[in-house]
Structure formats: C-alpha cells, structure tokens
C-alpha cells in the first residue's frame, strides 16, 4: 500500500485547519514552542550585548542591530504562527513547486544587479538593511521535497536507483547554486540532512554508505582545491600561523570563552566584542555567551538545543504518517546539525564555516525561515498519535 500523508489533500480554503476545535496541544508541541521562544528571546538579548560596540562605531547607535533583529523576530513569530497552522499534507501536495520556487530565488543573489556581495560571497538580495538569504528558505524546501519523494516511493525502496534519482538531482542543483555563491558550509549541512532523512526513511544501507563516502570525497576536493578554503583549514589546525588573518576569529573566540570561566564576566561586559572578534553578533555569538555568562551559560544554551532535538525526535516517532515523520526528522536534523557546526567552529573543534547559531545569532533570514520550519514541526506535533 502506498504511503500517505494523512488521508486527504486539502484545498487552499482548508489549509489553515491544523488544529481541531477543542483539541489539546501535545507535550511535544508545548515544549518545542517554549524552547524556541526562550532561545530566540535570549538571542535578542545577546545580540544587544554582542553588537552594541560595532553598532555604535558603524551607525552611531548601540541599539541599531538589536532594533533590526527585533523586527526580524516579530516577522519570524508570524511565520511560525502561519506554518504551524498549515496542514502538512498541503506541503506534500506543493513540494515540487516549492522546491522550484526556492531554486529560482537562489539564482537572484548571483545576478550582478540584484545580488549583494559581502566578504566575497554573494548570498543575499534586497535593499538596505532588508536583505534575504534564500539558501535558508531552500533548506526547508529541500526537506519538504525529499520527504515527499521518500513518502511517495516508500513501497519501491528496494529499487533504490529510482528513489535516489530525483533526490540526487535536487541536491545537485542546490549544491551547484550554493557553490557559485560560494557557500560550502550550508551545502554540507543540507547534504548531511538529506543523508539522515534517507537513513530514517529506510534507504538501503549499502548504497547509503556509498553516498556518504562520495560526498565526503567531493567535500574534501572542494575544500582543498580552493586556496582560501585551504588556508582556513590550515588556520583550524594552527590559528597562530596567521593570527591577524585567517586565525583571528578562532583565536579571539577562544580568548573570549577562556576569559568567561565558569560564571562569566557578566552580561554586557565582554572584551572581545570591542572590535577584536569579527562577526561577534552573528557566527561567533556563542563566544560572547561563553565570555559573559561562562561555562554555565554555554551549557544552558546547549541543553536547550538538545532538549529541542529530543522533542523533535519524539515528534517524528509519534507522527501519524510517514511524510510528517520525515518532515520532523529533516527539520530536527537541520537545527541540531547547524548548531553543532556553529558551536564546534567557535570552540575550535571544527573549521569555520560561516553558519549562524539557530535562534541566537543575528540575522533575519536565518531566524525567519528556521522559525517557519519549527512551525511545520509544530504542525506535525499537533497531529501525534
């Protein structure tokens, strides 16, 4: 019997029927929503602390980045509210159209007039302070598309080539557009998400291991054949070989965390944010958490992320249909993998890849589309058995 998404295909007028009247929210729903709101509000507080010096220096207003992030937060909450009310069977129906739309948006930053280049990468489009990074939306579109393929072809999983063909095609298009930006870090995260979804979806282990080996080899080639990526890898192993260049962020982030000790130097009292640590409010905000709130603050953030992952896994296990299970798997994997890569880079366990810490780092696109994805996760949680 073919796998289904819940027994009905809603029309547009019936999309916002995610919750039946009188039905109580599940434990997973309440926990995920609470954790995400706590992390996001905490992130807003840390953005204020981490960006105050650079905002005053560049814009003459210490609150500049915080006000902008607060605006993004309001939009992100709205996105979460909308997506948590959308029946995820609707996403199944329009998965292909959503993926195509996301890929079209990924082309826009590559266009000379439309794209905005920052630090050698063309990842954004927009005007002034309102910039959109379409790769964040494309992550969600990819998860929905892969979940649909693995759902529709659940009964033909032994014919793994037929299952893999559309997924590999989608990943190839996504990777090509991202590598033109260039953005190896996001590409690797998306590939890892897809591999985890294949594993959970029952894809044969032999071909899956072959895919893992192939992707590792391709990532290695992409990292070592480009000079600036190779230098960044060298700085990962020995940041003091170029302390004022490629090793600067690694050194300063570690200085901040080491200074914080157990309890930190106090909220707002960071020293490395005084123009010593580049991207203190975005990719390296965890270093500011470590300096100002110490090891205890870092452990609290990690505990919240792990708790979110736990309830995300429970949502996947208790989902009423295969499509919902795969959506929950993909979204939970996205958040945990990105958090692991970000924190690993900040503390020196992984090379710097330039990905934000979910819900905590400054950045509108990351916050809005991650919250929208959490809304989809909540939609699945609200239909648990």
C-alpha positions as CSV (number, residue, x, y, z in Angstrom):
1,X,0.0,0.0,0.0
2,X,1.4,3.4,-0.9
3,X,2.4,5.7,1.9
4,X,0.0,8.5,2.6
5,X,0.3,11.9,4.2
6,X,-2.8,11.7,6.3
7,X,-5.7,10.6,4.1
8,X,-6.7,13.8,2.4
9,X,-5.4,16.5,0.1
10,X,-6.6,19.9,1.4
11,X,-7.7,22.6,-1.0
12,X,-6.5,26.2,-0.4
13,X,-9.6,27.1,1.6
14,X,-9.0,24.3,4.1
15,X,-5.2,24.7,4.6
16,X,-5.4,26.5,8.0
17,X,-7.1,23.7,9.8
18,X,-4.1,22.3,11.6
19,X,-5.9,22.2,14.9
20,X,-9.3,20.7,15.5
21,X,-11.6,22.7,17.8
22,X,-11.2,21.7,21.4
23,X,-8.1,19.5,20.8
24,X,-5.4,19.9,23.4
25,X,-1.8,20.7,22.4
26,X,0.6,17.8,22.8
27,X,3.5,17.8,25.2
28,X,5.9,18.0,22.3
29,X,4.1,21.0,20.8
30,X,4.3,23.0,24.0
31,X,7.9,22.0,24.7
32,X,9.2,22.9,21.3
33,X,7.3,26.2,21.2
34,X,8.5,27.2,24.7
35,X,12.2,26.2,24.0
36,X,12.2,28.1,20.6
37,X,10.8,31.3,22.2
38,X,13.2,31.2,25.1
39,X,16.2,30.7,22.7
40,X,15.0,33.5,20.4
41,X,14.4,36.0,23.2
42,X,17.8,35.1,24.7
43,X,19.3,35.6,21.3
44,X,17.8,39.0,21.1
45,X,19.4,39.9,24.4
46,X,22.8,38.5,23.3
47,X,22.6,40.4,20.0
48,X,22.2,43.6,22.0
49,X,25.3,42.8,24.0
50,X,27.4,41.5,21.2
51,X,26.6,44.2,18.7
52,X,26.4,47.3,20.8
53,X,30.0,48.4,20.2
54,X,30.2,47.8,16.5
55,X,26.7,49.3,16.0
56,X,27.8,52.4,17.9
57,X,31.0,52.6,15.8
58,X,29.4,52.0,12.4
59,X,25.9,53.5,12.9
60,X,26.2,55.9,15.9
61,X,23.5,53.9,17.7
62,X,24.2,51.0,20.0
63,X,20.7,49.7,19.5
64,X,20.8,49.6,15.7
65,X,21.3,45.9,15.2
66,X,19.0,45.0,18.1
67,X,16.2,47.0,16.7
68,X,16.6,45.4,13.4
69,X,16.8,41.9,14.9
70,X,13.7,42.7,17.0
71,X,11.8,43.5,13.7
72,X,13.0,40.2,12.2
73,X,11.9,38.4,15.4
74,X,8.3,39.7,15.0
75,X,8.2,38.5,11.4
76,X,9.7,35.2,12.5
77,X,7.0,34.7,15.1
78,X,4.4,35.5,12.4
79,X,6.0,32.9,10.1
80,X,5.9,30.3,12.8
81,X,2.2,31.1,13.6
82,X,1.3,30.7,10.0
83,X,3.2,27.5,9.2
84,X,2.1,25.7,12.4
85,X,-1.5,26.1,11.3
86,X,-0.8,24.8,7.8
87,X,-1.8,21.1,7.3
88,X,1.5,19.5,6.3
89,X,-0.4,17.5,3.7
90,X,-0.6,20.8,1.9
91,X,3.2,20.9,1.8
92,X,3.2,17.4,0.4
93,X,1.0,18.5,-2.5
94,X,3.1,21.5,-3.4
95,X,6.5,20.2,-2.5
96,X,7.8,20.3,-6.1
97,X,6.5,23.7,-6.8
98,X,8.1,25.0,-3.6
99,X,11.4,23.5,-4.4
100,X,11.4,25.1,-7.9
101,X,10.5,28.5,-6.4
102,X,13.3,28.2,-3.8
103,X,15.8,27.4,-6.6
104,X,14.7,30.4,-8.6
105,X,15.3,32.6,-5.5
106,X,18.8,31.0,-5.1
107,X,19.7,32.4,-8.5
108,X,18.9,36.0,-7.6
109,X,22.0,36.6,-5.4
110,X,24.2,35.5,-8.3
111,X,22.8,38.2,-10.6
112,X,25.1,41.3,-10.9
113,X,22.5,44.0,-10.3
114,X,20.3,42.1,-7.7
115,X,22.8,40.2,-5.6
116,X,24.6,41.7,-2.6
117,X,28.2,40.7,-2.0
118,X,29.6,40.6,1.5
119,X,33.1,39.4,2.3
120,X,33.5,37.8,-1.1
121,X,30.2,35.9,-1.1
122,X,27.0,36.7,-3.0
123,X,24.4,35.1,-0.7
124,X,21.8,37.9,-0.3
125,X,19.5,40.1,-2.2
126,X,17.4,43.0,-1.1
127,X,17.8,46.7,-0.3
128,X,19.5,48.5,2.6
129,X,19.0,46.7,5.9
130,X,16.3,44.4,4.5
131,X,18.3,41.5,3.0
132,X,17.1,38.0,2.2
133,X,19.4,34.9,2.1
134,X,17.4,32.5,0.0
135,X,19.5,29.5,1.0
136,X,17.7,29.4,4.3
137,X,14.4,29.0,2.6
138,X,15.9,26.5,0.2
139,X,16.8,24.3,3.2
140,X,13.2,23.9,4.1
141,X,12.1,23.4,0.5
142,X,14.7,20.6,0.2
143,X,13.5,18.9,3.3
144,X,9.9,19.0,2.1
145,X,10.8,17.7,-1.3
146,X,12.9,14.8,0.0
147,X,10.2,13.9,2.4
148,X,7.7,13.7,-0.4
149,X,9.9,11.5,-2.6
150,X,10.6,9.1,0.3
151,X,6.9,9.0,1.1
152,X,5.6,8.5,-2.4
153,X,8.2,5.8,-3.2
154,X,8.1,4.0,0.2
155,X,6.9,0.8,-1.4
156,X,9.6,0.8,-4.0
157,X,12.6,1.5,-1.7
158,X,14.4,-1.7,-2.9
159,X,14.6,-0.1,-6.3
160,X,16.9,2.5,-4.7
161,X,18.1,4.0,-8.0
162,X,14.5,5.1,-8.8
163,X,14.2,6.6,-5.3
164,X,17.6,8.3,-5.4
165,X,17.4,9.8,-8.9
166,X,15.1,12.8,-8.1
167,X,16.8,13.4,-4.8
168,X,20.3,13.4,-6.3
169,X,19.1,15.8,-9.0
170,X,17.6,18.2,-6.4
171,X,20.8,18.1,-4.3
172,X,23.0,18.6,-7.3
173,X,21.0,21.8,-8.4
174,X,21.1,23.1,-4.8
175,X,24.8,22.4,-4.4
176,X,25.7,24.0,-7.7
177,X,23.9,27.2,-6.9
178,X,25.3,27.4,-3.4
179,X,28.9,26.7,-4.5
180,X,28.6,29.6,-7.0
181,X,28.0,31.9,-4.1
182,X,30.2,30.3,-2.7
183,X,28.8,28.6,0.4
184,X,30.4,25.2,1.2
185,X,29.2,25.1,4.8
186,X,25.5,25.3,4.0
187,X,26.0,22.8,1.2
188,X,27.5,20.3,3.6
189,X,24.7,20.8,6.1
190,X,22.0,20.2,3.5
191,X,23.7,17.1,2.2
192,X,24.0,15.7,5.8
193,X,20.3,16.4,6.4
194,X,19.4,14.5,3.2
195,X,21.6,11.6,4.2
196,X,19.9,11.4,7.6
197,X,16.5,11.5,6.0
198,X,17.4,8.7,3.6
199,X,18.6,6.6,6.6
200,X,15.5,7.2,8.6
201,X,13.3,6.6,5.5
202,X,14.7,3.1,5.1
203,X,17.0,3.6,2.2
204,X,19.3,0.5,1.7
205,X,22.4,0.7,3.8
206,X,24.9,-0.3,1.1
207,X,24.1,2.4,-1.4
208,X,23.7,4.9,1.5
209,X,27.3,4.2,2.7
210,X,28.5,4.7,-0.8
211,X,26.7,8.1,-0.9
212,X,28.4,9.1,2.3
213,X,31.8,8.2,1.0
214,X,31.2,10.0,-2.2
215,X,30.0,13.2,-0.6
216,X,33.0,13.2,1.8
217,X,35.3,12.9,-1.1
218,X,33.6,15.7,-3.0
219,X,33.6,18.0,0.1
220,X,37.3,17.3,0.6
221,X,38.1,18.2,-3.0
222,X,36.0,21.4,-2.7
223,X,37.9,22.3,0.5
224,X,41.4,21.6,-0.7
225,X,41.3,22.8,-4.3
226,X,40.3,26.4,-3.4
227,X,43.2,28.4,-1.9
228,X,41.3,30.5,0.6
229,X,39.4,27.4,1.9
230,X,42.7,25.5,2.2
231,X,44.1,28.4,4.2
232,X,41.1,28.4,6.5
233,X,41.6,24.6,7.1
234,X,45.3,25.3,8.0
235,X,44.2,28.0,10.4
236,X,41.9,25.5,12.0
237,X,44.8,23.2,12.8
238,X,47.1,26.1,13.8
239,X,45.4,29.5,14.1
240,X,48.6,31.1,15.3
241,X,50.2,30.6,11.9
242,X,48.2,33.6,10.8
243,X,47.0,35.3,14.0
244,X,45.9,38.5,12.3
245,X,44.3,36.9,9.2
246,X,42.6,33.5,8.9
247,X,43.3,32.6,12.5
248,X,42.0,35.8,14.1
249,X,38.4,34.7,14.7
250,X,39.5,31.3,16.1
251,X,42.0,32.9,18.5
252,X,39.7,35.7,19.7
253,X,36.7,33.4,20.2
254,X,38.8,31.1,22.3
255,X,40.1,34.0,24.3
256,X,36.5,35.1,25.0
257,X,35.4,31.7,26.1
258,X,38.5,31.2,28.3
259,X,38.0,34.6,29.9
260,X,34.5,33.7,30.9
261,X,35.5,30.8,33.1
262,X,32.6,29.1,35.0
263,X,30.2,32.0,35.5
264,X,31.4,34.6,33.0
265,X,32.4,38.3,33.4
266,X,28.8,39.5,33.4
267,X,26.2,40.3,30.8
268,X,27.4,43.2,28.7
269,X,31.0,43.1,30.0
270,X,32.6,41.2,27.1
271,X,36.0,42.5,26.0
272,X,36.5,40.7,22.7
273,X,33.4,42.4,21.3
274,X,35.3,45.7,21.3
275,X,36.3,45.2,17.6
276,X,38.6,42.2,18.5
277,X,36.2,39.5,17.3
278,X,34.7,39.9,13.8
279,X,31.1,38.8,13.4
280,X,30.6,38.7,17.2
281,X,26.8,39.1,16.9
282,X,26.4,36.5,14.1
283,X,28.6,33.5,13.5
284,X,30.5,33.9,16.8
285,X,27.8,35.0,19.2
286,X,28.4,31.7,21.2
287,X,31.9,33.1,22.2
288,X,30.2,36.2,23.7
289,X,27.8,33.9,25.6
290,X,30.8,32.0,26.9
291,X,32.7,35.2,27.9
292,X,29.7,37.0,29.6
293,X,27.8,34.0,31.0
294,X,30.6,31.5,31.3
295,X,30.5,27.7,31.0
296,X,27.2,27.6,32.8
297,X,25.6,29.9,30.2
298,X,27.1,27.8,27.3
299,X,25.8,24.6,28.9
300,X,22.3,26.1,29.3
301,X,22.2,27.0,25.6
302,X,23.4,23.5,24.6
303,X,20.9,21.9,27.0
304,X,18.0,23.9,25.4
305,X,19.1,22.8,21.9
306,X,19.4,19.2,22.9
307,X,16.0,19.3,24.6
308,X,14.6,20.8,21.3
309,X,16.2,17.9,19.5
310,X,14.8,15.4,21.9
311,X,11.2,16.7,21.5
312,X,11.8,16.9,17.7
313,X,12.8,13.2,17.7
314,X,9.7,12.3,19.8
315,X,7.6,14.2,17.3
316,X,9.0,12.2,14.4
317,X,8.5,8.9,16.3
318,X,4.9,9.8,17.2
319,X,3.9,11.3,13.8
320,X,0.6,9.9,12.4
321,X,2.0,9.5,8.8
322,X,5.3,8.9,7.1
323,X,5.5,12.3,5.5
324,X,5.1,14.0,8.8
325,X,7.7,11.7,10.3
326,X,10.2,12.6,7.6
327,X,9.5,16.3,7.9
328,X,10.1,16.2,11.6
329,X,13.3,14.3,11.0
330,X,14.6,16.7,8.5
331,X,13.8,19.9,10.5
332,X,15.2,18.5,13.7
333,X,18.4,17.4,11.9
334,X,18.7,20.9,10.4
335,X,18.6,22.6,13.7
336,X,20.9,20.2,15.5
337,X,23.5,19.9,12.7
338,X,23.7,23.7,12.3
339,X,24.1,24.2,16.0
340,X,26.8,21.6,16.2
341,X,28.7,23.1,13.3
342,X,28.5,26.6,14.7
343,X,29.4,25.8,18.2
344,X,32.2,23.4,17.0
345,X,33.7,26.2,15.0
346,X,33.6,28.7,17.9
347,X,35.3,26.4,20.4
348,X,37.8,25.2,17.8
349,X,36.6,21.6,17.3
350,X,35.6,22.2,13.6
351,X,36.8,24.6,10.8
352,X,35.0,27.9,10.5
353,X,32.1,27.5,8.0
354,X,30.2,30.8,8.5
355,X,26.8,29.3,9.6
356,X,24.8,31.0,12.3
357,X,23.7,29.5,15.6
358,X,19.9,28.8,15.3
359,X,17.6,31.3,17.1
360,X,20.6,33.0,18.8
361,X,22.7,34.6,16.1
362,X,21.7,37.9,14.5
363,X,20.3,37.5,11.0
364,X,16.8,37.9,9.6
365,X,16.7,35.2,7.0
366,X,18.1,32.5,9.4
367,X,15.6,33.4,12.1
368,X,12.5,33.7,9.9
369,X,13.0,30.6,7.9
370,X,14.2,28.5,10.9
371,X,11.1,29.6,12.8
372,X,8.9,28.8,9.8
373,X,10.4,25.3,9.8
374,X,9.7,25.0,13.5
375,X,6.1,25.9,12.7
376,X,6.0,22.9,10.3
377,X,7.4,20.8,13.1
378,X,4.7,22.1,15.4
379,X,2.1,21.2,12.8
380,X,3.3,17.6,12.8
381,X,3.4,17.6,16.7
382,X,-0.2,18.7,16.8
383,X,-1.3,15.6,15.0
384,X,0.6,13.0,17.0
385,X,-1.0,9.6,17.8
